[in-house]
Amino acid sequence: MGARGPKQRPIEVQMANGTYRKDRHGDIKETVKFSTVGEAIPPDYLGEEGLRIWHDHYAEMKRVGVLQVTDMESFGQLCLLHEKVKYADDVCNEEGWVLTNDKGNRVRNPMAIQRADWVRELIQYKTRFGMFPSCRADLQVEKPKTGIKVRKRG
């Protein structure tokens, strides 16, 4: 069953509209906010393909506010999964996607089976980072504050 009712608005919007209530929404000081990342160094475990993915996507993810300080390890794992999928593609393209076993039966290359697991995991990571158009609507990115005026209700 899906979530009921409209999604809750961010606290900043509630304050701007004058609809924020401490007794209903909680204390602002208790809200967990992680800081956005500065310039980050890619993890040591990334190879050439992983670094390519890191450099292709890091700046944009940082610019739109998707990456937080706590997301750096997950983003590194996303880049590593890209690298693993490319490695599996290379192996399967070289050896063949379908092999003949000792009995003469044709079987899937074990690396192709592993690749399918890596692709499934990669899709989950990409979904969480909003890298598919259908997933971007669910992301809550922090927009730059440009003179929010607080409206007093009275």
LOGU-875196 format. One record per atom (N, C-alpha, C): atom name; residue in three letters; y, x, z. Coordinates in nm, 3 decimals. Example, Ala and Ser with C-alpha at 12.3 -4.5 7.8 and 13.67 -1.06 7.14 Angstrom:
! residues 2
N	Ala	-0.569	1.319	0.780
CA	Ala	-0.450	1.230	0.780
C	Ala	-0.330	1.320	0.780
N	Ser	-0.225	1.285	0.708
CA	Ser	-0.106	1.367	0.714
C	Ser	0.003	1.290	0.787
//
This chain:
! residues 154
N	Met	-0.117	0.085	0.000
CA	Met	0.000	0.000	0.000
C	Met	0.123	0.090	0.000
N	Gly	0.222	0.055	-0.079
CA	Gly	0.343	0.134	-0.091
C	Gly	0.435	0.117	0.028
N	Ala	0.539	0.196	0.029
CA	Ala	0.638	0.188	0.136
C	Ala	0.716	0.057	0.124
N	Arg	0.752	0.002	0.235
CA	Arg	0.824	-0.126	0.236
C	Arg	0.974	-0.101	0.244
N	Gly	1.045	-0.185	0.175
CA	Gly	1.190	-0.181	0.183
C	Gly	1.251	-0.066	0.105
N	Pro	1.383	-0.065	0.097
CA	Pro	1.450	0.044	0.025
C	Pro	1.440	0.175	0.103
N	Lys	1.450	0.286	0.029
CA	Lys	1.446	0.416	0.095
C	Lys	1.570	0.432	0.182
N	Gln	1.551	0.501	0.293
CA	Gln	1.664	0.523	0.384
C	Gln	1.762	0.619	0.320
N	Arg	1.889	0.589	0.332
CA	Arg	1.992	0.674	0.275
C	Arg	2.012	0.797	0.362
N	Pro	2.055	0.908	0.302
CA	Pro	2.084	1.027	0.382
C	Pro	2.195	0.999	0.484
N	Ile	2.191	1.072	0.594
CA	Ile	2.289	1.052	0.701
C	Ile	2.432	1.069	0.652
N	Glu	2.453	1.165	0.560
CA	Glu	2.587	1.188	0.509
C	Glu	2.642	1.063	0.440
N	Val	2.556	0.995	0.363
CA	Val	2.600	0.874	0.293
C	Val	2.626	0.762	0.392
N	Gln	2.541	0.750	0.493
CA	Gln	2.562	0.647	0.595
C	Gln	2.695	0.669	0.666
N	Met	2.725	0.794	0.696
CA	Met	2.852	0.823	0.764
C	Met	2.969	0.791	0.673
N	Ala	2.957	0.824	0.545
CA	Ala	3.066	0.797	0.451
C	Ala	3.090	0.647	0.435
N	Asn	2.982	0.569	0.440
CA	Asn	2.995	0.424	0.426
C	Asn	3.031	0.355	0.557
N	Gly	3.024	0.427	0.667
CA	Gly	3.053	0.368	0.797
C	Gly	2.938	0.287	0.852
N	Thr	2.816	0.311	0.802
CA	Thr	2.700	0.234	0.848
C	Thr	2.608	0.314	0.939
N	Tyr	2.646	0.436	0.971
CA	Tyr	2.563	0.520	1.058
C	Tyr	2.577	0.473	1.203
N	Arg	2.463	0.452	1.267
CA	Arg	2.462	0.413	1.409
C	Arg	2.371	0.507	1.484
N	Lys	2.425	0.574	1.585
CA	Lys	2.349	0.670	1.662
C	Lys	2.230	0.605	1.731
N	Asp	2.246	0.483	1.780
CA	Asp	2.136	0.416	1.849
C	Asp	2.022	0.378	1.754
N	Arg	2.051	0.356	1.628
CA	Arg	1.949	0.317	1.532
C	Arg	1.892	0.437	1.454
N	His	1.978	0.528	1.413
CA	His	1.938	0.637	1.325
C	His	1.913	0.769	1.396
N	Gly	1.942	0.778	1.523
CA	Gly	1.921	0.902	1.597
C	Gly	2.044	0.990	1.598
N	Asp	2.036	1.094	1.678
CA	Asp	2.148	1.187	1.693
C	Asp	2.148	1.285	1.576
N	Ile	2.263	1.307	1.518
CA	Ile	2.276	1.398	1.404
C	Ile	2.233	1.539	1.442
N	Lys	2.260	1.579	1.564
CA	Lys	2.227	1.715	1.608
C	Lys	2.076	1.738	1.613
N	Glu	1.998	1.629	1.624
CA	Glu	1.853	1.642	1.630
C	Glu	1.788	1.640	1.492
N	Thr	1.866	1.618	1.388
CA	Thr	1.813	1.616	1.251
C	Thr	1.783	1.758	1.208
N	Val	1.664	1.779	1.154
CA	Val	1.624	1.912	1.110
C	Val	1.677	1.936	0.970
N	Lys	1.759	2.037	0.954
CA	Lys	1.810	2.077	0.824
C	Lys	1.781	2.226	0.808
N	Phe	1.713	2.259	0.699
CA	Phe	1.687	2.399	0.671
C	Phe	1.795	2.450	0.577
N	Ser	1.826	2.575	0.589
CA	Ser	1.930	2.629	0.503
C	Ser	1.873	2.660	0.365
N	Thr	1.961	2.657	0.267
CA	Thr	1.919	2.693	0.133
C	Thr	1.903	2.844	0.126
N	Val	1.831	2.887	0.025
CA	Val	1.800	3.029	0.014
C	Val	1.914	3.105	-0.049
N	Gly	1.922	3.231	-0.015
CA	Gly	2.014	3.321	-0.081
C	Gly	1.936	3.387	-0.195
N	Glu	1.963	3.510	-0.221
CA	Glu	1.885	3.582	-0.321
C	Glu	1.755	3.627	-0.256
N	Ala	1.645	3.584	-0.312
CA	Ala	1.514	3.615	-0.256
C	Ala	1.440	3.712	-0.347
N	Ile	1.359	3.793	-0.285
CA	Ile	1.276	3.888	-0.358
C	Ile	1.140	3.824	-0.382
N	Pro	1.088	3.830	-0.505
CA	Pro	0.957	3.772	-0.531
C	Pro	0.849	3.837	-0.445
N	Pro	0.746	3.764	-0.408
CA	Pro	0.638	3.821	-0.326
C	Pro	0.568	3.937	-0.398
N	Asp	0.514	4.028	-0.319
CA	Asp	0.447	4.146	-0.374
C	Asp	0.320	4.111	-0.451
N	Tyr	0.256	4.000	-0.418
CA	Tyr	0.128	3.967	-0.479
C	Tyr	0.141	3.911	-0.621
N	Leu	0.261	3.889	-0.670
CA	Leu	0.278	3.835	-0.805
C	Leu	0.264	3.945	-0.909
N	Gly	0.192	3.913	-1.013
CA	Gly	0.179	4.004	-1.127
C	Gly	0.285	3.971	-1.231
N	Glu	0.260	4.017	-1.353
CA	Glu	0.358	4.002	-1.460
C	Glu	0.387	3.855	-1.492
N	Glu	0.283	3.774	-1.507
CA	Glu	0.302	3.632	-1.539
C	Glu	0.368	3.556	-1.424
N	Gly	0.326	3.585	-1.301
CA	Gly	0.386	3.521	-1.184
C	Gly	0.534	3.554	-1.170
N	Leu	0.569	3.679	-1.197
CA	Leu	0.710	3.719	-1.192
C	Leu	0.792	3.650	-1.301
N	Arg	0.730	3.632	-1.418
CA	Arg	0.800	3.563	-1.526
C	Arg	0.833	3.420	-1.486
N	Ile	0.737	3.352	-1.425
CA	Ile	0.760	3.215	-1.380
C	Ile	0.866	3.213	-1.271
N	Trp	0.858	3.308	-1.177
CA	Trp	0.957	3.317	-1.068
C	Trp	1.098	3.329	-1.126
N	His	1.116	3.424	-1.217
CA	His	1.250	3.448	-1.272
C	His	1.296	3.334	-1.363
N	Asp	1.203	3.265	-1.428
CA	Asp	1.241	3.152	-1.514
C	Asp	1.290	3.032	-1.434
N	His	1.233	3.008	-1.317
CA	His	1.262	2.883	-1.245
C	His	1.341	2.899	-1.115
N	Tyr	1.343	3.017	-1.057
CA	Tyr	1.406	3.035	-0.925
C	Tyr	1.553	2.995	-0.924
N	Ala	1.630	3.044	-1.020
CA	Ala	1.775	3.020	-1.019
C	Ala	1.807	2.870	-1.028
N	Glu	1.735	2.800	-1.114
CA	Glu	1.762	2.657	-1.130
C	Glu	1.721	2.578	-1.006
N	Met	1.606	2.612	-0.950
CA	Met	1.559	2.543	-0.829
C	Met	1.657	2.566	-0.713
N	Lys	1.710	2.685	-0.706
CA	Lys	1.808	2.717	-0.602
C	Lys	1.938	2.641	-0.627
N	Arg	1.980	2.637	-0.754
CA	Arg	2.107	2.573	-0.790
C	Arg	2.108	2.425	-0.754
N	Val	1.999	2.355	-0.780
CA	Val	1.997	2.211	-0.752
C	Val	1.961	2.180	-0.607
N	Gly	1.928	2.282	-0.528
CA	Gly	1.902	2.261	-0.387
C	Gly	1.760	2.222	-0.353
N	Val	1.667	2.241	-0.446
CA	Val	1.527	2.208	-0.419
C	Val	1.465	2.311	-0.325
N	Leu	1.496	2.437	-0.347
CA	Leu	1.438	2.543	-0.265
C	Leu	1.513	2.558	-0.133
N	Gln	1.439	2.553	-0.026
CA	Gln	1.491	2.580	0.108
C	Gln	1.427	2.711	0.155
N	Val	1.475	2.763	0.264
CA	Val	1.420	2.888	0.318
C	Val	1.270	2.874	0.344
N	Thr	1.229	2.760	0.392
CA	Thr	1.088	2.739	0.427
C	Thr	0.999	2.717	0.306
N	Asp	1.055	2.705	0.187
CA	Asp	0.976	2.679	0.066
C	Asp	0.940	2.805	-0.011
N	Met	0.988	2.919	0.030
CA	Met	0.970	3.040	-0.050
C	Met	0.822	3.077	-0.067
N	Glu	0.742	3.064	0.037
CA	Glu	0.600	3.097	0.026
C	Glu	0.530	3.000	-0.070
N	Ser	0.563	2.873	-0.061
CA	Ser	0.503	2.774	-0.151
C	Ser	0.544	2.798	-0.295
N	Phe	0.668	2.834	-0.317
CA	Phe	0.713	2.864	-0.453
C	Phe	0.642	2.987	-0.507
N	Gly	0.619	3.086	-0.420
CA	Gly	0.541	3.204	-0.460
C	Gly	0.399	3.166	-0.498
N	Gln	0.339	3.074	-0.423
CA	Gln	0.203	3.028	-0.456
C	Gln	0.201	2.952	-0.588
N	Leu	0.305	2.876	-0.617
CA	Leu	0.314	2.808	-0.746
C	Leu	0.314	2.910	-0.859
N	Cys	0.392	3.016	-0.844
CA	Cys	0.398	3.121	-0.946
C	Cys	0.262	3.192	-0.959
N	Leu	0.194	3.214	-0.846
CA	Leu	0.062	3.277	-0.849
C	Leu	-0.039	3.188	-0.921
N	Leu	-0.031	3.058	-0.900
CA	Leu	-0.122	2.967	-0.969
C	Leu	-0.101	2.970	-1.120
N	His	0.024	2.981	-1.163
CA	His	0.051	2.997	-1.306
C	His	-0.020	3.123	-1.357
N	Glu	-0.011	3.228	-1.280
CA	Glu	-0.073	3.355	-1.319
C	Glu	-0.225	3.342	-1.328
N	Lys	-0.285	3.273	-1.232
CA	Lys	-0.430	3.254	-1.232
C	Lys	-0.475	3.170	-1.351
N	Val	-0.399	3.066	-1.384
CA	Val	-0.434	2.982	-1.498
C	Val	-0.426	3.063	-1.627
N	Lys	-0.324	3.147	-1.640
CA	Lys	-0.312	3.230	-1.761
C	Lys	-0.428	3.329	-1.768
N	Tyr	-0.467	3.386	-1.654
CA	Tyr	-0.582	3.479	-1.651
C	Tyr	-0.709	3.407	-1.697
N	Ala	-0.730	3.285	-1.646
CA	Ala	-0.848	3.208	-1.685
C	Ala	-0.844	3.175	-1.834
N	Asp	-0.727	3.143	-1.886
CA	Asp	-0.713	3.118	-2.030
C	Asp	-0.751	3.242	-2.111
N	Asp	-0.702	3.357	-2.068
CA	Asp	-0.732	3.482	-2.139
C	Asp	-0.882	3.511	-2.138
N	Val	-0.947	3.494	-2.022
CA	Val	-1.090	3.520	-2.011
C	Val	-1.169	3.424	-2.100
N	Cys	-1.134	3.296	-2.094
CA	Cys	-1.207	3.195	-2.173
C	Cys	-1.182	3.213	-2.323
N	Asn	-1.062	3.254	-2.360
CA	Asn	-1.036	3.278	-2.502
C	Asn	-1.114	3.399	-2.553
N	Glu	-1.135	3.497	-2.466
CA	Glu	-1.211	3.617	-2.504
C	Glu	-1.361	3.592	-2.505
N	Glu	-1.414	3.532	-2.398
CA	Glu	-1.559	3.511	-2.384
C	Glu	-1.606	3.383	-2.451
N	Gly	-1.517	3.287	-2.461
CA	Gly	-1.553	3.156	-2.514
C	Gly	-1.549	3.053	-2.401
N	Trp	-1.509	2.932	-2.435
CA	Trp	-1.501	2.826	-2.336
C	Trp	-1.638	2.768	-2.307
N	Val	-1.728	2.781	-2.403
CA	Val	-1.866	2.737	-2.387
C	Val	-1.956	2.857	-2.414
N	Leu	-2.050	2.880	-2.323
CA	Leu	-2.141	2.995	-2.334
C	Leu	-2.283	2.947	-2.352
N	Thr	-2.370	3.037	-2.396
CA	Thr	-2.512	3.007	-2.407
C	Thr	-2.583	3.081	-2.295
N	Asn	-2.659	3.006	-2.214
CA	Asn	-2.728	3.071	-2.101
C	Asn	-2.861	3.131	-2.146
N	Asp	-2.939	3.185	-2.051
CA	Asp	-3.064	3.253	-2.081
C	Asp	-3.167	3.162	-2.148
N	Lys	-3.160	3.033	-2.120
CA	Lys	-3.256	2.937	-2.176
C	Lys	-3.212	2.885	-2.312
N	Gly	-3.095	2.927	-2.358
CA	Gly	-3.045	2.882	-2.487
C	Gly	-2.961	2.757	-2.480
N	Asn	-2.935	2.708	-2.360
CA	Asn	-2.851	2.590	-2.342
C	Asn	-2.703	2.629	-2.343
N	Arg	-2.622	2.541	-2.398
CA	Arg	-2.478	2.567	-2.399
C	Arg	-2.418	2.510	-2.270
N	Val	-2.343	2.592	-2.199
CA	Val	-2.281	2.553	-2.071
C	Val	-2.134	2.594	-2.072
N	Arg	-2.058	2.526	-1.989
CA	Arg	-1.917	2.563	-1.973
C	Arg	-1.905	2.699	-1.909
N	Asn	-1.807	2.773	-1.953
CA	Asn	-1.777	2.901	-1.892
C	Asn	-1.736	2.876	-1.746
N	Pro	-1.794	2.949	-1.650
CA	Pro	-1.755	2.928	-1.509
C	Pro	-1.605	2.947	-1.485
N	Met	-1.543	3.034	-1.563
CA	Met	-1.399	3.054	-1.548
C	Met	-1.323	2.929	-1.592
N	Ala	-1.375	2.854	-1.687
CA	Ala	-1.312	2.729	-1.729
C	Ala	-1.319	2.625	-1.618
N	Ile	-1.428	2.626	-1.544
CA	Ile	-1.442	2.534	-1.431
C	Ile	-1.342	2.571	-1.322
N	Gln	-1.329	2.701	-1.294
CA	Gln	-1.232	2.749	-1.194
C	Gln	-1.090	2.717	-1.240
N	Arg	-1.064	2.732	-1.368
CA	Arg	-0.932	2.702	-1.424
C	Arg	-0.893	2.557	-1.398
N	Ala	-0.988	2.466	-1.413
CA	Ala	-0.960	2.324	-1.390
C	Ala	-0.914	2.301	-1.246
N	Asp	-0.976	2.370	-1.150
CA	Asp	-0.933	2.358	-1.010
C	Asp	-0.792	2.413	-0.991
N	Trp	-0.764	2.527	-1.053
CA	Trp	-0.631	2.587	-1.041
C	Trp	-0.525	2.498	-1.105
N	Val	-0.556	2.437	-1.218
CA	Val	-0.460	2.349	-1.284
C	Val	-0.432	2.227	-1.196
N	Arg	-0.535	2.172	-1.135
CA	Arg	-0.518	2.057	-1.046
C	Arg	-0.426	2.094	-0.929
N	Glu	-0.449	2.210	-0.871
CA	Glu	-0.364	2.256	-0.760
C	Glu	-0.222	2.285	-0.807
N	Leu	-0.208	2.341	-0.926
CA	Leu	-0.077	2.371	-0.983
C	Leu	0.003	2.242	-1.004
N	Ile	-0.064	2.138	-1.050
CA	Ile	0.004	2.009	-1.070
C	Ile	0.055	1.955	-0.937
N	Gln	-0.021	1.972	-0.831
CA	Gln	0.025	1.927	-0.699
C	Gln	0.150	2.003	-0.656
N	Tyr	0.150	2.135	-0.674
CA	Tyr	0.268	2.213	-0.639
C	Tyr	0.388	2.172	-0.724
N	Lys	0.367	2.159	-0.854
CA	Lys	0.478	2.122	-0.942
C	Lys	0.533	1.983	-0.908
N	Thr	0.446	1.894	-0.866
CA	Thr	0.490	1.761	-0.825
C	Thr	0.581	1.771	-0.703
N	Arg	0.541	1.851	-0.607
CA	Arg	0.622	1.865	-0.484
C	Arg	0.758	1.928	-0.511
N	Phe	0.764	2.016	-0.610
CA	Phe	0.891	2.080	-0.643
C	Phe	0.970	2.002	-0.748
N	Gly	0.920	1.886	-0.790
CA	Gly	0.992	1.802	-0.885
C	Gly	1.000	1.861	-1.024
N	Met	0.894	1.927	-1.068
CA	Met	0.897	1.991	-1.198
C	Met	0.846	1.901	-1.311
N	Phe	0.819	1.775	-1.280
CA	Phe	0.785	1.675	-1.380
C	Phe	0.893	1.568	-1.377
N	Pro	0.930	1.513	-1.492
CA	Pro	1.036	1.411	-1.493
C	Pro	1.008	1.293	-1.402
N	Ser	0.884	1.251	-1.393
CA	Ser	0.853	1.135	-1.309
C	Ser	0.864	1.165	-1.161
N	Cys	0.863	1.292	-1.123
CA	Cys	0.869	1.330	-0.982
C	Cys	1.012	1.358	-0.936
N	Arg	1.103	1.377	-1.027
CA	Arg	1.240	1.412	-0.989
C	Arg	1.311	1.301	-0.914
N	Ala	1.275	1.177	-0.943
CA	Ala	1.340	1.064	-0.875
C	Ala	1.308	1.063	-0.726
N	Asp	1.192	1.118	-0.688
CA	Asp	1.152	1.118	-0.547
C	Asp	1.215	1.232	-0.468
N	Leu	1.272	1.331	-0.535
CA	Leu	1.331	1.445	-0.465
C	Leu	1.460	1.406	-0.397
N	Gln	1.481	1.460	-0.279
CA	Gln	1.608	1.443	-0.210
C	Gln	1.671	1.580	-0.200
N	Val	1.760	1.608	-0.292
CA	Val	1.827	1.737	-0.291
C	Val	1.961	1.723	-0.223
N	Glu	2.004	1.832	-0.165
CA	Glu	2.132	1.832	-0.094
C	Glu	2.242	1.855	-0.195
N	Lys	2.331	1.758	-0.207
CA	Lys	2.440	1.769	-0.302
C	Lys	2.559	1.835	-0.233
N	Pro	2.637	1.912	-0.309
CA	Pro	2.753	1.975	-0.248
C	Pro	2.851	1.872	-0.195
N	Lys	2.904	1.899	-0.077
CA	Lys	2.998	1.806	-0.014
C	Lys	3.137	1.831	-0.070
N	Thr	3.191	1.729	-0.132
CA	Thr	3.324	1.742	-0.190
C	Thr	3.412	1.634	-0.133
N	Gly	3.467	1.660	-0.019
CA	Gly	3.564	1.571	0.042
C	Gly	3.514	1.431	0.069
N	Ile	3.407	1.418	0.143
CA	Ile	3.357	1.285	0.180
C	Ile	3.454	1.224	0.279
N	Lys	3.497	1.104	0.246
CA	Lys	3.588	1.034	0.335
C	Lys	3.506	0.939	0.420
N	Val	3.528	0.944	0.549
CA	Val	3.457	0.854	0.640
C	Val	3.535	0.726	0.652
N	Arg	3.466	0.617	0.624
CA	Arg	3.529	0.486	0.630
C	Arg	3.505	0.426	0.767
N	Lys	3.608	0.382	0.832
CA	Lys	3.599	0.319	0.964
C	Lys	3.576	0.171	0.947
N	Arg	3.475	0.122	1.014
CA	Arg	3.452	-0.023	1.013
C	Arg	3.508	-0.078	1.142
N	Gly	3.572	-0.183	1.132
CA	Gly	3.630	-0.230	1.256
C	Gly	3.642	-0.372	1.262
//
